[in-house]
Amino acid sequence: MKKISIILSILLLGGIALLSPSCVDFSFDPVAPRVDSTNLTANTSIAELKAMYPGELYQLDETTFFERDSIIIEGVVISDDKEGNFYKSLFIQDETGAIELKLNKTTLYNEYKRGQKVVVYCNGLYLGDYGGQIQLGSIYSNNGNWEISGLEGDPIISQHVFKKGSTLTEITPLVMSTAELKPSNIGKLVKFEDVQIKDTLNKLTNTVFTFADSENKITLNHELVSCSQAYTSPIVLRTSGYSKFANNEIPTGNGWVVGILTYYKGTYQLLMRDLNDISFTNDRCQL
């Protein structure tokens, strides 16, 4: 494993220093390894993989770690970008945790359906984070600042991400309590019960809020509150302005909601996959 500073040095020695990083943005994808996907077996749990992250961009390579010369994880796809609330990301989960895999590709649901088992060959990939949420992918230079990015193109993706079998595995959402709202559950498929959206009425227009602003393509957050317990951190229902259900009115009742638990700078966020992930049919409670 190598820190990003080592990678930068290698690139500079290779001549990329001829280009000013303040003027040019470029990505750096791992060289596609020759991998026999038929023999790939997970040797690292997702929780172990995330524990390797030192807090800055970090490359996973053939250097032995925990007496392994390769790092291979396996998980079940729990995200779905069909309705547009996920973008160029695949969330996978195993028994120990979940992680966001960045792929620079859209309509991932056509190839990686919910419940599809995948094996990920991690050598050459990078661990990074966005707002405190650990991600797995490649890197790019944003005006000289190295950031995590998606694997670029099928030739690269096909050497790191492999579907395992055709049987789809159903993942039961983890029912969230105050105790379960913790970093180890970030990225997992979760369920909040007996909750409602704190503010449902737009007082300026006297209309019910929509999930997001589809006209201006603006993502919106709606705070979730529980009728039975007090969560220790803020929780918001986050919906992209590009999602197909962005213009739908948010439900004004009380009930349950399922989604992928994400995190950004101190706030837990819940991302629904589609409208089947929410049922607020009960009367609101008084808080």
C-alpha positions in Angstrom: 0.0 0.0 0.0 1.3 3.4 -0.8 0.3 6.9 0.3 -0.8 9.3 -2.4 2.5 11.2 -2.0 4.3 8.2 -3.4 2.0 8.0 -6.4 2.4 11.7 -7.1 6.2 11.4 -7.1 6.0 8.5 -9.6 3.8 10.5 -11.9 6.1 13.5 -11.7 9.1 11.4 -12.6 7.1 10.1 -15.6 6.8 13.5 -17.1 3.4 14.7 -16.0 5.3 17.5 -14.2 5.5 19.1 -17.6 1.8 20.0 -17.2 0.8 22.5 -14.5 -1.6 20.9 -12.1 -3.2 24.3 -11.5 -4.3 24.4 -15.1 -5.0 20.8 -15.9 -7.3 18.2 -14.3 -6.5 14.6 -15.0 -7.5 11.2 -13.6 -5.2 8.4 -12.8 -6.6 4.9 -13.1 -4.8 1.8 -12.0 -3.2 -0.3 -14.7 -5.6 -3.1 -15.5 -4.1 -6.2 -13.9 -4.3 -9.6 -15.5 -6.8 -11.3 -13.2 -8.3 -14.8 -13.4 -11.8 -14.0 -12.1 -12.6 -17.7 -11.9 -10.2 -18.1 -9.0 -11.0 -15.0 -7.0 -12.1 -15.6 -3.5 -12.6 -13.0 -0.8 -9.8 -12.8 1.7 -10.7 -9.5 3.3 -13.9 -8.4 4.9 -15.4 -4.9 4.0 -14.9 -3.9 7.7 -11.2 -4.9 7.4 -10.8 -3.0 4.2 -12.2 0.2 5.7 -10.0 -0.2 8.7 -7.0 0.1 6.4 -7.9 3.7 5.6 -5.4 6.0 7.4 -7.4 9.2 6.9 -5.9 10.3 3.6 -5.8 8.9 0.0 -4.2 5.5 0.1 -3.4 3.0 -2.6 -3.9 -0.7 -2.2 -1.2 -2.7 -4.0 0.7 -5.9 -4.0 2.6 -5.0 -0.8 1.8 -7.7 1.8 -0.7 -6.6 4.4 -1.9 -8.9 7.0 0.2 -11.5 5.3 -1.7 -11.2 2.0 -0.4 -10.2 -1.4 -3.8 -9.4 -2.7 -6.9 -7.7 -1.3 -10.2 -9.2 -2.4 -13.6 -8.4 -1.0 -17.0 -9.8 -1.8 -20.4 -8.1 -1.2 -24.0 -7.9 -2.3 -25.2 -4.9 -4.3 -27.7 -2.9 -2.3 -27.9 0.3 -4.3 -29.9 1.0 -7.5 -29.4 4.0 -9.8 -32.5 3.3 -12.0 -34.5 6.1 -10.4 -31.5 8.5 -10.5 -30.9 9.0 -6.8 -27.5 7.3 -7.0 -24.9 8.5 -9.5 -21.8 6.5 -10.6 -21.7 4.7 -7.3 -22.2 1.1 -6.3 -22.8 0.2 -2.7 -22.0 -3.3 -1.7 -22.5 -5.0 1.7 -21.2 -8.1 3.5 -21.7 -9.5 7.0 -19.3 -7.0 8.5 -20.1 -3.7 6.7 -20.6 -1.8 3.5 -18.7 0.5 1.2 -19.2 2.8 -1.7 -17.5 1.7 -4.9 -16.9 4.6 -7.3 -17.4 3.7 -11.0 -17.4 6.3 -13.7 -20.4 4.8 -15.4 -24.2 5.3 -15.4 -27.2 2.9 -15.6 -25.3 0.5 -13.4 -28.6 -1.2 -12.5 -28.5 -2.9 -15.9 -25.4 -4.8 -15.0 -25.3 -4.8 -11.2 -28.8 -5.5 -10.0 -29.9 -5.4 -6.4 -28.9 -8.6 -4.7 -26.1 -9.4 -7.2 -23.0 -10.8 -5.5 -19.8 -9.1 -6.7 -16.1 -9.8 -6.0 -13.8 -6.8 -6.1 -10.0 -7.1 -6.7 -8.7 -4.1 -4.8 -5.1 -4.1 -5.7 -4.3 -0.9 -7.5 -7.4 0.9 -6.2 -7.5 3.7 -3.7 -9.3 4.3 -0.4 -10.4 7.9 0.2 -13.3 9.7 1.8 -15.8 12.4 1.0 -17.0 14.3 4.0 -16.0 11.4 6.3 -17.5 8.6 4.3 -14.9 6.0 3.1 -14.9 5.3 -0.7 -13.1 2.8 -2.9 -12.1 3.8 -6.4 -9.5 5.7 -8.5 -8.1 9.2 -8.1 -8.0 12.4 -10.1 -6.3 15.8 -9.7 -8.7 18.7 -9.1 -6.6 21.8 -9.6 -3.7 20.0 -8.0 -5.7 18.4 -5.2 -6.0 14.7 -5.4 -9.4 13.3 -4.8 -11.2 10.0 -5.1 -13.0 9.3 -8.4 -14.6 6.5 -10.3 -12.9 3.7 -12.2 -12.8 4.9 -15.8 -14.3 2.7 -18.5 -15.1 -0.9 -18.9 -11.5 -2.1 -19.5 -10.6 -1.0 -16.0 -13.8 -1.9 -14.3 -13.8 -5.4 -15.8 -10.4 -6.1 -14.2 -11.6 -5.2 -10.7 -15.3 -5.9 -10.4 -16.6 -9.3 -11.1 -20.2 -10.7 -10.8 -20.5 -13.9 -8.9 -23.3 -16.2 -10.0 -26.7 -15.2 -11.2 -28.8 -15.7 -8.1 -29.9 -12.5 -6.5 -29.5 -12.3 -2.7 -32.0 -10.4 -0.7 -30.5 -8.2 2.0 -32.7 -7.4 5.0 -32.4 -3.8 6.1 -30.8 -3.1 9.5 -33.5 -1.6 11.7 -31.9 1.6 13.1 -31.9 2.6 16.7 -29.9 5.2 18.5 -27.3 2.6 19.2 -27.0 1.6 15.6 -26.4 5.1 14.3 -22.6 4.7 14.2 -19.8 4.8 11.6 -19.6 1.0 11.3 -23.0 1.1 9.7 -22.3 3.8 7.1 -23.0 2.4 3.6 -25.4 -0.3 4.8 -29.0 -0.8 3.8 -31.0 0.4 6.8 -34.6 1.0 7.9 -35.9 3.7 10.2 -39.3 3.0 11.8 -41.8 5.2 13.5 -40.3 8.3 11.9 -41.7 11.3 10.1 -40.3 14.3 8.2 -39.9 17.2 10.6 -41.1 20.0 8.3 -43.4 19.1 5.5 -45.0 22.5 4.7 -43.3 25.2 2.7 -44.5 28.3 4.6 -43.6 30.6 1.7 -45.8 28.8 -0.8 -48.2 27.0 1.7 -47.6 23.8 -0.2 -46.1 20.5 0.8 -42.4 20.2 0.1 -41.2 17.9 -2.7 -38.4 15.4 -2.3 -36.1 17.6 -4.3 -36.1 20.5 -6.8 -36.4 18.8 -10.1 -36.8 22.1 -12.1 -33.5 23.5 -10.9 -31.9 20.1 -10.3 -31.2 20.9 -6.7 -30.7 18.2 -4.1 -32.7 18.6 -0.9 -32.4 17.3 2.6 -35.4 16.7 4.8 -34.8 16.0 8.5 -36.2 12.8 9.9 -37.4 12.7 13.5 -38.4 9.7 15.5 -41.6 9.5 17.6 -40.1 6.9 20.0 -36.5 7.8 20.5 -34.0 10.6 20.2 -31.2 10.1 17.7 -27.7 11.2 18.8 -26.9 12.8 15.4 -28.9 14.6 12.8 -30.5 12.4 10.1 -31.8 13.7 6.8 -33.6 12.1 3.9 -31.5 13.2 0.9 -32.8 13.2 -2.6 -31.1 14.3 -5.8 -32.7 16.9 -8.0 -32.0 14.5 -10.9 -34.0 11.6 -9.4 -37.2 10.6 -11.1 -39.2 11.1 -8.0 -37.7 14.5 -7.1 -40.9 16.3 -7.9 -43.2 14.1 -5.8 -44.5 15.6 -2.6 -43.0 14.2 0.5 -45.4 12.1 2.6 -46.8 14.0 5.5 -47.6 11.0 7.8 -45.6 8.7 10.0 -44.1 5.3 9.2 -40.9 3.6 7.9 -38.3 4.4 5.3 -35.5 2.3 3.9 -32.3 3.4 2.2 -28.6 3.5 2.1 -27.1 5.2 5.2 -24.5 7.7 4.1 -22.6 10.4 6.0 -21.3 13.9 5.3 -19.5 16.1 7.8 -21.4 15.1 10.9 -24.8 14.4 9.4 -26.1 11.0 8.6 -28.0 10.9 5.3 -30.5 8.3 4.0 -30.7 7.8 0.3 -33.8 6.0 -1.0 -33.6 3.9 -4.1 -37.2 4.5 -5.2 -40.6 5.3 -3.8 -41.1 1.7 -2.7 -38.6 2.5 0.0 -41.0 4.7 2.0 -44.4 4.2 3.7 -45.7 7.0 5.8 -49.3 6.0 6.1 -49.8 6.5 9.9 -50.9 9.7 11.6 -48.2 12.0 12.6 -47.1 12.0 16.2 -46.8 15.2 18.4 -43.2 15.9 19.3 
